Amino acid sequence: MSKINKTKREHKSREVRQRIDTTPTARRLITLVILSIVLTLAVEGFSRMNVVKLFKYMTNRPLHYLYNNLIILTVLSFSELFRHRRAMLSLLTALTAILGIAGGIIVKERIQPLTTMDILMLGEAIKLTTIYFSWGQIIAACVFIFAVVVGLLYLITRLPKRRRVNYFRALSVFAGLLIACVCICMVGVNQGKFPRVYDNLVDAYENYGFTTCFAFTFGDKGMKQPSDYSSDTVTTVVEEIDGTDQVAVKPVFDEDDNLSRPNVIFVQLESFIDTDTIIGAEFDRDPTPNYHQLAKEWPYGELYVPSVGGGTVNVEFEVLTGMNIDYFGANEYPYSTQLADKTCESLAYALSEEGYKSTSLHNYTATFYGRNKVYGNLGFDRFVSLEYMPYVTYSKVGWAEDVVLADEIMKALSATEERDFVFAVTVESHGKYEDAYEYREGDVQIEALPEQITIGPMANYLQIIGETDEFIGLLLEKLSTFDEPTICVFYGDPLPALAAT
């Protein structure tokens, strides 16, 4: 029995020795450099989904490409701090590659690139997976993720580990690379090689690289609080303003003249644009006749919005509060980060002081981006979401059709004795748009289109906003017979995620 136990111990001892990582330091560093080069190529390639664009980026912006390489090398060097070096290196490699793949998919589907805020908002993104992807794609993605997790767990348990770690040397390498990244970034900003503010993420990711911009969104938290900010400072400012000679401001509404107090309706049209502004596009007829008729007869202009392909809530936020989304972090959603438990000055609060009752309407689920809580913090008296709208019909993609909002707006106006502020947000014309759209009888025909725009999704988009335009006509028809004066404002929110070649 003792010989058997001795044999087992010797066998186990040999197995342990065989699983000890004895790779020389120089060889490990060379491996890290080569792996970082391969990963940088893969990540930037996935984010562009185009080999030609990748080559142009590398040749036109070699310094920015090398900086992305340095960031990935720094991330990989973190593995040197662990005894399970190879397992940690495998984990970091897999996570970097997955981010690159996810970044490419997201850009393709919504135009707006992947940011750290998207990672934090993963729960909200999961709710939209069936809209943007087929069940086959979803199942394939789940199988892939499961395989990656199982593979990583296997590697963590089976790959050899080191007897000991020279923490001073490993930490020195990692810290040195990290300091180099920070210093190069600071010098680059001062020399104009990097922007101080990434106000256009689409262009930024294209010009400076996925890794650089993703890292920036990780650290960008928006405007910092002034060093002297306090309640006493605010009180002092208010007292100074009150102490100056001010011109008397005439009330917005005359309390004795009911006609001067109209109902106010804001309708935010999902991904709705004026097709006349597309240079080089021609159609066999007007895709949105009701909208263009309004533009001819009433005040009309252009609205700058902060989002492309998504971010409806950020357009809502800017319109309702008058604040610029640039005050916040890159791709931040104040609905999720600030207004979930805070109140904020808004149109609803301002009009409530004039005696208005306010109602928000959205033909989508109440909990998306926390609207069921946020609208209350923005001063709305009521919120009616999809769950409380009867007779809803759905588009082929799965969005609720906008026609249901015409009756809901009229219900809100009729439900109170006071004047009303109604804020309605549509959803039907949200992407995804079909790549190979099949024309039906009566559809708007495309006669000319800029080569940068893919014809399939554009054709599908035109038919969808045509239905939204019918909703506009129906609402105006209902308002024309309503016995209270009413102001109605229509505007588009994020630019549509139309695929470009």
C-alpha positions as CSV (number, residue, x, y, z in Angstrom):
1,M,0.0,0.0,0.0
2,S,2.8,2.4,0.8
3,K,4.5,1.8,-2.6
4,I,1.2,2.6,-4.3
5,N,0.8,5.9,-2.3
6,K,4.4,6.8,-3.1
7,T,3.8,6.2,-6.8
8,K,0.7,8.4,-6.7
9,R,2.6,11.2,-5.0
10,E,5.5,11.0,-7.4
11,H,3.0,11.0,-10.3
12,K,1.2,14.0,-8.9
13,S,4.5,15.8,-8.2
14,R,5.6,15.3,-11.9
15,E,2.1,16.6,-13.0
16,V,2.5,19.7,-10.9
17,R,6.0,20.3,-12.2
18,Q,4.7,19.9,-15.7
19,R,2.1,22.6,-15.1
20,I,4.6,25.2,-13.7
21,D,5.0,28.2,-16.0
22,T,8.7,28.7,-16.7
23,T,8.5,31.0,-19.7
24,P,11.5,33.4,-19.7
25,T,10.7,37.1,-19.1
26,A,11.9,38.3,-22.5
27,R,9.8,35.7,-24.3
28,R,6.8,36.7,-22.3
29,L,7.2,40.4,-23.2
30,I,7.7,39.5,-26.9
31,T,4.5,37.4,-26.7
32,L,2.6,40.4,-25.2
33,V,3.8,42.7,-27.9
34,I,2.8,40.4,-30.7
35,L,-0.5,39.6,-29.2
36,S,-1.3,43.3,-28.7
37,I,-0.5,44.0,-32.4
38,V,-2.9,41.2,-33.5
39,L,-5.6,42.3,-31.1
40,T,-5.3,45.9,-32.2
41,L,-5.7,44.9,-35.9
42,A,-8.7,42.7,-34.9
43,V,-10.4,45.3,-32.8
44,E,-10.0,48.2,-35.3
45,G,-11.0,45.9,-38.1
46,F,-14.2,44.7,-36.4
47,S,-15.1,48.3,-35.4
48,R,-14.9,49.4,-39.1
49,M,-16.1,46.1,-40.6
50,N,-14.1,47.1,-43.7
51,V,-10.5,46.1,-44.5
52,V,-10.0,49.1,-46.8
53,K,-11.1,51.5,-44.1
54,L,-8.7,49.7,-41.6
55,F,-5.8,50.1,-44.0
56,K,-6.6,53.8,-44.6
57,Y,-6.8,54.4,-40.9
58,M,-3.4,52.7,-40.3
59,T,-1.7,54.6,-43.1
60,N,-3.4,58.0,-42.6
61,R,-3.2,58.0,-38.8
62,P,-0.2,55.8,-37.9
63,L,0.5,57.5,-34.5
64,H,-3.1,57.1,-33.4
65,Y,-3.0,53.4,-34.5
66,L,0.2,52.9,-32.5
67,Y,-1.4,54.6,-29.4
68,N,-4.3,52.1,-29.6
69,N,-1.7,49.4,-29.7
70,L,0.0,50.8,-26.6
71,I,-3.3,50.8,-24.7
72,I,-4.0,47.2,-25.5
73,L,-0.4,46.2,-24.6
74,T,-0.9,48.0,-21.2
75,V,-4.1,46.0,-20.6
76,L,-2.4,42.7,-21.4
77,S,0.6,43.5,-19.2
78,F,-1.7,43.5,-16.2
79,S,-1.6,39.7,-16.5
80,E,2.0,39.7,-15.3
81,L,0.8,40.5,-11.8
82,F,-0.8,37.1,-11.4
83,R,0.5,33.6,-10.7
84,H,-2.1,32.3,-13.2
85,R,-0.5,34.5,-15.8
86,R,-1.6,32.6,-18.9
87,A,-5.1,32.2,-17.6
88,M,-5.4,35.9,-16.9
89,L,-3.9,36.8,-20.3
90,S,-6.4,34.5,-22.0
91,L,-9.2,36.3,-20.1
92,L,-8.0,39.8,-21.0
93,T,-7.5,38.7,-24.6
94,A,-11.0,37.3,-24.9
95,L,-12.6,40.4,-23.3
96,T,-10.7,42.7,-25.6
97,A,-11.7,40.7,-28.7
98,I,-15.4,40.5,-27.5
99,L,-15.5,44.3,-27.1
100,G,-14.1,44.8,-30.6
101,I,-16.7,42.4,-32.1
102,A,-19.6,44.0,-30.1
103,G,-18.4,47.4,-31.2
104,G,-18.6,46.5,-34.8
105,I,-22.0,45.0,-34.5
106,I,-23.4,48.0,-32.6
107,V,-22.0,50.5,-35.2
108,K,-23.6,48.4,-38.0
109,E,-27.0,48.4,-36.3
110,R,-27.3,51.8,-34.7
111,I,-24.4,53.9,-36.2
112,Q,-23.6,55.2,-32.7
113,P,-20.4,53.4,-31.4
114,L,-20.1,51.3,-28.3
115,T,-19.2,53.1,-25.0
116,T,-18.7,52.2,-21.4
117,M,-22.2,53.6,-20.7
118,D,-23.6,50.9,-23.0
119,I,-22.0,48.3,-20.7
120,L,-23.6,49.8,-17.7
121,M,-27.0,49.9,-19.6
122,L,-26.7,46.3,-20.7
123,G,-30.0,45.4,-19.1
124,E,-31.9,48.0,-21.2
125,A,-30.0,46.8,-24.4
126,I,-31.1,43.2,-23.8
127,K,-34.7,44.2,-24.1
128,L,-34.1,45.3,-27.7
129,T,-32.3,42.1,-28.9
130,T,-35.4,40.6,-30.6
131,I,-35.9,43.9,-32.5
132,Y,-32.4,44.0,-34.0
133,F,-31.5,40.3,-34.3
134,S,-33.3,37.1,-35.3
135,W,-33.7,34.2,-32.9
136,G,-31.1,32.3,-34.8
137,Q,-28.6,35.1,-34.3
138,I,-29.5,35.4,-30.6
139,I,-29.1,31.6,-30.0
140,A,-25.8,31.6,-31.9
141,A,-24.6,34.5,-29.8
142,C,-25.6,32.7,-26.6
143,V,-23.8,29.6,-27.7
144,F,-20.7,31.6,-28.5
145,I,-20.7,33.3,-25.1
146,F,-21.3,30.0,-23.3
147,A,-18.4,28.4,-25.2
148,V,-16.1,31.4,-24.4
149,V,-17.0,31.1,-20.7
150,V,-16.5,27.4,-20.6
151,G,-13.2,27.8,-22.4
152,L,-12.0,30.4,-20.0
153,L,-12.9,28.3,-17.0
154,Y,-11.1,25.4,-18.5
155,L,-8.0,27.5,-19.1
156,I,-8.1,29.0,-15.6
157,T,-8.1,25.5,-14.1
158,R,-5.7,23.8,-16.5
159,L,-3.1,26.3,-17.6
160,P,0.1,26.3,-15.6
161,K,0.9,28.8,-13.0
162,R,4.2,30.3,-11.8
163,R,5.9,29.3,-8.6
164,R,6.4,33.0,-7.7
165,V,5.8,36.4,-9.1
166,N,8.4,39.2,-9.2
167,Y,5.8,41.8,-8.2
168,F,8.2,44.7,-8.3
169,R,9.2,44.0,-11.9
170,A,5.6,43.2,-13.0
171,L,4.2,46.3,-11.4
172,S,7.0,48.4,-12.8
173,V,6.2,47.3,-16.3
174,F,2.5,47.8,-16.0
175,A,2.8,51.1,-14.2
176,G,5.4,52.3,-16.8
177,L,3.1,51.5,-19.7
178,L,0.1,53.1,-17.9
179,I,2.0,56.3,-17.2
180,A,3.2,56.3,-20.9
181,C,-0.4,56.1,-22.0
182,V,-1.5,59.0,-19.8
183,C,1.5,61.2,-20.7
184,I,1.1,60.6,-24.4
185,C,-2.6,61.4,-24.2
186,M,-2.0,64.7,-22.2
187,V,0.7,65.8,-24.7
188,G,-1.5,64.8,-27.6
189,V,-4.4,66.9,-26.2
190,N,-2.1,69.9,-25.7
191,Q,-0.6,69.6,-29.2
192,G,-4.1,69.1,-30.8
193,K,-3.5,65.5,-31.8
194,F,-6.4,64.4,-29.6
195,P,-9.6,66.5,-28.9
196,R,-10.3,67.8,-25.5
197,V,-14.0,66.9,-25.8
198,Y,-15.3,64.0,-28.0
199,D,-18.5,65.8,-29.0
200,N,-19.0,63.6,-32.1
201,L,-18.4,60.0,-31.1
202,V,-19.0,58.6,-34.6
203,D,-16.2,60.7,-36.1
204,A,-14.0,60.3,-33.0
205,Y,-14.1,56.5,-33.2
206,E,-13.3,56.6,-36.9
207,N,-10.4,59.1,-36.5
208,Y,-8.8,58.1,-33.2
209,G,-9.6,54.4,-32.9
210,F,-12.0,52.2,-31.0
211,T,-9.6,51.5,-28.1
212,T,-8.7,55.1,-27.5
213,C,-12.3,56.4,-27.6
214,F,-13.7,53.5,-25.5
215,A,-11.0,54.2,-22.8
216,F,-11.9,57.9,-22.9
217,T,-15.6,57.2,-22.3
218,F,-14.6,55.1,-19.3
219,G,-13.1,58.2,-17.7
220,D,-15.3,61.0,-19.0
221,K,-17.9,61.9,-16.3
222,G,-19.0,65.2,-17.8
223,M,-18.6,68.7,-16.4
224,K,-16.9,68.9,-13.0
225,Q,-18.5,70.6,-10.0
226,P,-17.0,74.1,-9.5
227,S,-14.6,74.2,-6.6
228,D,-16.6,77.0,-4.9
229,Y,-20.0,75.4,-5.5
230,S,-22.2,75.4,-2.4
231,S,-25.7,76.5,-1.3
232,D,-24.2,79.7,0.1
233,T,-22.6,80.5,-3.3
234,V,-25.9,80.0,-5.1
235,T,-27.8,82.1,-2.5
236,T,-25.3,84.9,-3.0
237,V,-25.7,84.8,-6.8
238,V,-29.5,84.9,-6.4
239,E,-29.3,87.9,-4.0
240,E,-27.1,89.8,-6.5
241,I,-29.6,89.2,-9.3
242,D,-32.5,90.2,-7.1
243,G,-30.7,93.4,-6.1
244,T,-30.2,94.7,-9.6
245,D,-32.7,96.8,-11.5
246,Q,-34.8,94.5,-13.5
247,V,-37.4,95.2,-16.2
248,A,-40.8,93.9,-15.3
249,V,-41.5,90.8,-17.2
250,K,-45.0,90.4,-18.6
251,P,-46.7,87.2,-17.7
252,V,-46.7,84.6,-20.4
253,F,-50.4,84.1,-20.2
254,D,-53.2,86.5,-19.3
255,E,-55.2,84.9,-16.6
256,D,-58.4,86.8,-17.6
257,D,-58.1,85.8,-21.3
258,N,-58.6,82.1,-21.6
259,L,-57.8,82.1,-25.3
260,S,-54.2,83.2,-24.5
261,R,-53.8,79.9,-22.6
262,P,-53.8,77.2,-25.2
263,N,-53.1,73.6,-24.7
264,V,-49.5,72.7,-25.5
265,I,-48.6,69.5,-27.3
266,F,-45.0,68.3,-28.1
267,V,-44.8,65.3,-30.4
268,Q,-41.3,63.8,-30.6
269,L,-41.2,61.8,-33.8
270,E,-38.8,58.8,-33.7
271,S,-35.9,59.0,-36.2
272,F,-38.0,61.4,-38.3
273,I,-36.1,63.6,-40.8
274,D,-37.2,66.0,-43.6
275,T,-36.4,63.9,-46.7
276,D,-36.1,67.1,-48.7
277,T,-32.8,67.8,-46.9
278,I,-31.2,64.7,-48.4
279,I,-29.0,66.1,-51.1
280,G,-29.2,64.1,-54.3
281,A,-32.3,62.1,-53.3
282,E,-35.4,62.0,-55.5
283,F,-38.7,60.2,-55.0
284,D,-41.7,59.6,-57.2
285,R,-43.8,61.5,-54.7
286,D,-43.6,63.3,-51.3
287,P,-43.0,60.6,-48.6
288,T,-44.4,62.9,-45.8
289,P,-47.0,65.3,-47.3
290,N,-48.7,66.2,-44.0
291,Y,-45.4,67.2,-42.4
292,H,-44.4,69.3,-45.4
293,Q,-47.8,71.0,-45.5
294,L,-47.3,72.1,-41.9
295,A,-43.8,73.4,-42.8
296,K,-45.3,75.6,-45.5
297,E,-48.1,77.0,-43.4
298,W,-46.5,77.3,-40.0
299,P,-43.1,78.2,-38.4
300,Y,-40.5,75.7,-39.4
301,G,-36.8,75.2,-38.8
302,E,-34.0,72.8,-38.1
303,L,-33.3,71.1,-34.7
304,Y,-29.8,69.9,-33.8
305,V,-30.1,66.6,-31.8
306,P,-27.3,64.8,-29.9
307,S,-27.9,61.3,-31.1
308,V,-27.8,59.1,-34.2
309,G,-29.6,55.7,-34.4
310,G,-30.6,55.7,-30.7
311,G,-30.6,57.8,-27.6
312,T,-34.3,59.0,-27.8
313,V,-34.2,59.8,-24.1
314,N,-31.4,62.2,-24.5
315,V,-33.3,64.2,-27.1
316,E,-36.3,64.2,-24.7
317,F,-34.0,65.4,-21.9
318,E,-32.6,68.4,-23.9
319,V,-36.1,69.5,-25.1
320,L,-37.7,69.2,-21.7
321,T,-35.0,70.7,-19.6
322,G,-33.1,73.0,-22.0
323,M,-29.8,71.5,-20.8
324,N,-27.1,70.4,-23.3
325,I,-26.2,66.7,-23.1
326,D,-22.6,67.7,-23.6
327,Y,-22.6,68.7,-20.0
328,F,-22.6,65.0,-19.1
329,G,-20.3,62.1,-19.8
330,A,-19.7,60.7,-23.2
331,N,-22.9,58.9,-24.3
332,E,-24.4,59.3,-20.8
333,Y,-28.1,59.0,-20.3
334,P,-29.2,61.4,-17.5
335,Y,-32.5,59.5,-17.3
336,S,-30.5,56.5,-15.9
337,T,-27.7,58.3,-14.0
338,Q,-29.2,61.5,-12.6
339,L,-33.0,61.6,-12.9
340,A,-33.7,58.2,-11.5
341,D,-33.7,59.7,-8.0
342,K,-33.5,63.5,-8.5
343,T,-35.9,66.2,-9.8
344,C,-35.0,68.7,-12.4
345,E,-36.4,72.0,-13.8
346,S,-38.4,71.3,-16.9
347,L,-41.2,72.4,-19.2
348,A,-43.7,70.4,-17.2
349,Y,-42.7,72.2,-13.9
350,A,-42.7,75.6,-15.6
351,L,-46.1,75.1,-17.1
352,S,-47.5,73.7,-13.9
353,E,-46.8,77.1,-12.3
354,E,-49.2,78.5,-15.0
355,G,-51.9,76.1,-14.0
356,Y,-51.3,73.4,-16.6
357,K,-51.7,69.7,-16.0
358,S,-49.0,67.6,-17.7
359,T,-49.2,64.2,-19.3
360,S,-46.4,62.2,-20.9
361,L,-47.2,59.5,-23.5
362,H,-45.0,56.8,-25.1
363,N,-46.1,53.8,-27.1
364,Y,-43.4,51.6,-25.6
365,T,-42.9,49.9,-22.2
366,A,-43.0,52.1,-19.1
367,T,-39.8,50.8,-17.5
368,F,-37.5,51.4,-20.5
369,Y,-34.8,53.8,-19.3
370,G,-36.8,54.2,-16.1
371,R,-39.4,56.5,-17.7
372,N,-42.0,55.3,-15.1
373,K,-39.9,57.1,-12.5
374,V,-38.1,59.8,-14.5
375,Y,-41.3,61.5,-15.9
376,G,-42.5,62.0,-12.3
377,N,-39.1,63.6,-11.4
378,L,-39.5,65.9,-14.5
379,G,-42.8,67.2,-13.1
380,F,-45.4,65.2,-15.1
381,D,-48.7,64.5,-13.4
382,R,-49.4,61.4,-15.5
383,F,-47.5,58.9,-17.7
384,V,-49.4,56.7,-20.1
385,S,-47.2,53.9,-21.6
386,L,-47.9,51.1,-24.0
387,E,-49.2,48.8,-21.3
388,Y,-52.2,51.1,-20.8
389,M,-53.0,51.8,-24.5
390,P,-55.9,49.7,-26.0
391,Y,-56.2,48.6,-29.6
392,V,-52.4,48.8,-30.3
393,T,-51.2,47.5,-33.6
394,Y,-47.6,46.5,-34.4
395,S,-45.3,47.0,-37.3
396,K,-43.5,44.1,-39.0
397,V,-40.4,44.7,-36.9
398,G,-42.3,44.7,-33.7
399,W,-42.7,48.3,-32.7
400,A,-46.1,49.7,-31.7
401,E,-47.6,51.7,-34.5
402,D,-47.9,55.5,-33.9
403,V,-51.6,55.8,-34.9
404,V,-52.6,54.8,-31.3
405,L,-51.1,58.1,-30.0
406,A,-53.7,60.2,-31.8
407,D,-56.5,59.0,-29.5
408,E,-54.3,59.0,-26.4
409,I,-53.4,62.6,-27.0
410,M,-57.1,63.5,-27.3
411,K,-57.9,61.6,-24.2
412,A,-55.3,63.5,-22.2
413,L,-56.7,66.8,-23.4
414,S,-60.2,65.9,-22.5
415,A,-59.4,64.3,-19.1
416,T,-58.9,67.6,-17.3
417,E,-60.7,70.9,-16.8
418,E,-57.4,72.8,-16.8
419,R,-55.2,73.5,-19.8
420,D,-52.9,70.7,-20.7
421,F,-49.3,70.1,-21.6
422,V,-49.0,66.8,-23.4
423,F,-45.6,65.3,-24.3
424,A,-45.8,62.4,-26.7
425,V,-43.0,60.2,-28.0
426,T,-43.5,57.9,-30.9
427,V,-41.6,54.7,-31.6
428,E,-42.8,53.1,-34.9
429,S,-40.1,54.6,-37.1
430,H,-37.2,53.3,-34.9
431,G,-34.7,51.0,-36.7
432,K,-33.9,48.3,-37.6
433,Y,-34.6,48.8,-41.3
434,E,-34.7,45.9,-43.7
435,D,-31.5,45.4,-45.8
436,A,-33.5,43.8,-48.7
437,Y,-36.8,45.6,-48.6
438,E,-39.5,44.3,-51.0
439,Y,-41.6,47.0,-52.5
440,R,-45.4,46.8,-52.2
441,E,-48.0,48.4,-54.3
442,G,-48.4,52.1,-53.4
443,D,-45.0,52.5,-51.8
444,V,-42.9,55.5,-52.4
445,Q,-40.3,54.8,-55.2
446,I,-36.7,56.0,-55.0
447,E,-35.6,57.6,-58.2
448,A,-32.2,58.8,-57.1
449,L,-30.1,58.4,-53.9
450,P,-26.6,59.4,-52.8
451,E,-24.2,56.5,-53.2
452,Q,-23.3,56.7,-49.4
453,I,-26.8,55.6,-48.5
454,T,-27.9,51.9,-48.9
455,I,-31.1,51.7,-50.9
456,G,-32.7,48.8,-49.1
457,P,-32.9,50.3,-45.6
458,M,-33.8,53.7,-47.1
459,A,-36.7,52.3,-49.0
460,N,-38.0,50.6,-45.8
461,Y,-37.5,53.8,-43.8
462,L,-39.5,55.9,-46.3
463,Q,-42.5,53.6,-46.0
464,I,-42.4,53.6,-42.2
465,I,-42.1,57.4,-41.8
466,G,-45.0,57.6,-44.3
467,E,-47.1,55.8,-41.7
468,T,-45.9,58.2,-39.1
469,D,-46.9,61.1,-41.4
470,E,-50.4,59.6,-41.6
471,F,-50.5,59.7,-37.7
472,I,-49.6,63.4,-38.0
473,G,-52.5,64.0,-40.4
474,L,-54.9,62.0,-38.2
475,L,-53.9,64.0,-35.1
476,L,-54.3,67.3,-36.8
477,E,-57.7,66.3,-38.1
478,K,-58.8,65.4,-34.5
479,L,-57.4,68.7,-33.2
480,S,-59.3,70.7,-35.8
481,T,-62.6,69.8,-34.2
482,F,-61.4,70.2,-30.6
483,D,-63.1,73.1,-28.8
484,E,-60.0,74.4,-27.0
485,P,-57.1,76.4,-28.5
486,T,-54.1,74.2,-28.9
487,I,-50.5,74.6,-30.0
488,C,-48.9,71.5,-31.5
489,V,-45.1,71.1,-32.0
490,F,-43.6,68.3,-34.1
491,Y,-39.9,67.5,-34.3
492,G,-37.7,64.6,-35.0
493,D,-35.4,62.9,-32.5
494,P,-32.3,60.8,-33.2
495,L,-31.2,60.7,-36.8
496,P,-32.2,57.4,-38.4
497,A,-29.7,54.5,-38.4
498,L,-29.5,54.2,-42.1
499,A,-26.7,51.9,-43.2
500,A,-24.1,53.5,-45.3
501,T,-21.7,51.8,-47.7
